[in-house]
Amino acid sequence: MTRSERASPRKKNRLVAVTLDENSIGRSNPDVEHERAVAIYDLLEDNTFAPNDDDGPFALHLSISGARLVFDIRRADGAPVVAHLLSLSPLRRIVKDYYTVCDSYYAAIRTATPDRIEALDMGRRSLHDEGSNILMERLARKVRLDFDTARRLFTLICVLHWKG
């Protein structure tokens, strides 16, 4: 048995690389850039992710093509595994609301009272959780992932969807 065959499922069923389609990302907002960097860092530090019936580790490239979100999943060595296309329609409203609340939240951090900041953060988290649950539902039977992984992926989808 090789070393990789002995690796625990926790080490195999995970993402080791995540990239975003650079042509889809608006660069004008430093808060969005910060969200992207933190989401990718956190995602790579701790995640559970595997296409059904496959072991990894995996690399993921996220992009938007037309009105669809593209999950291009590859092995860590770059060999293709599967590409899943998901309609963005179920996420559009949540992404829009999420960015509206985030803009208010970032502005509040600079000028508002702690109570106002906390209220906006609770709204932000609620929308984030709602988007993550929809993402998990849409990926069910396609990809195994945990809620924290779905939350970080939702953040990256928002970054892709954001045009700056």
N, C-alpha and C positions, 0 to 999 in steps of 0.2 A: 504494500500500500504506500503510495507516495505521500509526501508531506501535505500537498494540497488536498488529497483525498481525506486525510485525517483532520483537516481544518474544521473547526466547529461551524455549524450552520450560521452562527452569528457573524463569523468572519467572512463567510462566503456570500450570504444573502444580504449584500450591502452595496452601496455606491462608493466608489473610490475616486470618481472624477465626475464633475458636473460642469457643463458649458452651456451658454446661452447664445442664441443667434444674435450676433452683434449688430446686424442690420435692423433688428426690431427694437433696439433699446435707445431711448432718448437720453442724452447725456447732460441735459441742462439742469438737472436737479441733484444736488449733492446728497439730499436725504434719501433719494431713490438709490443712488450709488452705495450709500452706507447700508441700506436694507439688503441690497444684493450681496454685498461682501459678507455681511454677518450671516445671512441665510446660507450661503454656500459654505462658509467656514463651519457653522453649526451642523449643517447637513452632513458634511464629510466626517466630522468628529463622531457623530452618533446617528445611525439610521438603520432601518430595516427595509430592504427593497430587493425584490426579485420577481422577474416575470414568472408566471406559473410554469411549473415543470422545468425549471432551469435553476442552476446554481451559478453564482458569480465568483468573484466580485464583478461589478458592472460599472460602465461609464454611461452617462446620460447626457444627451444633447437635446435641449428644449428649444423649440422654435414655433413660430406661428406661420401658417400657410393658409392664406385666405381667411376663412372664419374658423379654422381648426388649429388646435394645439397639437403639436407633433412631439411625441416622446420617442426619440431615436435611442434605443437601448442597445448597447454593445458590450462585449466582454472587455475586461480591463486591457487586453492586448489590442483592442480595436475591431475584433471580429464581430460582424453584425449578429444580433440576436433577434430583435423584432422592432418594428416601429408601430406605435399605436397613435391613431388620429382621434382626437376628441373634439366635439363641437364646443366652441367657446360660449355658445348661447346661454347655458345654465349658469355660467360664471360672470357674465358681463355686468349685470346689475350689482353683484356683490363686489366685484373689482372696482367699479365706479364709486360705489358707496364707501368702500374701504379707503380709496385715495382721497375722497372728500374729507373723511374723518381724519386720515393721516395728516393732510395739509393743516387742518385745524389743530391737531395735536402738536405738530411741530411748531406752529405759531404760538400755541399756548405755552409750550416749554420755555419760550423766550420771554413771555410777558404775563401769563395768567397766574392765578392763585393755585395752590396745590389741589384744592377741591375740584377746580375746573379741569386741571390736567388729569386727575384721577378719573373723572367722569368720561372724558374723551378717550382715555386709555381703555376703560371698560368697554366702551362702544367699539373701539378698534379691535380689541380681543374677541368680542362677540362676532363681528363680521369675519374675522380671521378664522375663527372656529367653524362658522357656517360654510365658508368657502372650502375649508379643509375637509369637512364632512361630505360635501358634494363631490370633491375630487376623489375621496376614498370610494364613494358609491360608483362613480364613473369608471374607476380603475378596478373595481371588484371583478373577479374572474379573469383579470388580465395581469395584474401585478399585486404581489403581496407587499404591503407596507403598513407601518404603524402610524398612529395619529401624529406624533411629533414629526415624522418624515413628511406626512401629508401637509402639515402646517408650513414647514420650510419650503416645500414645493409650491404651495399656494403663494407664498411670498415671491418666489421666482417667477411664477406665472404673472403676478401683478407687475413685476418689473418688466417682463416682456411686453405686456399689454400696454404699459405706460409709454406714451409717446413724448413725454417731456414738456 
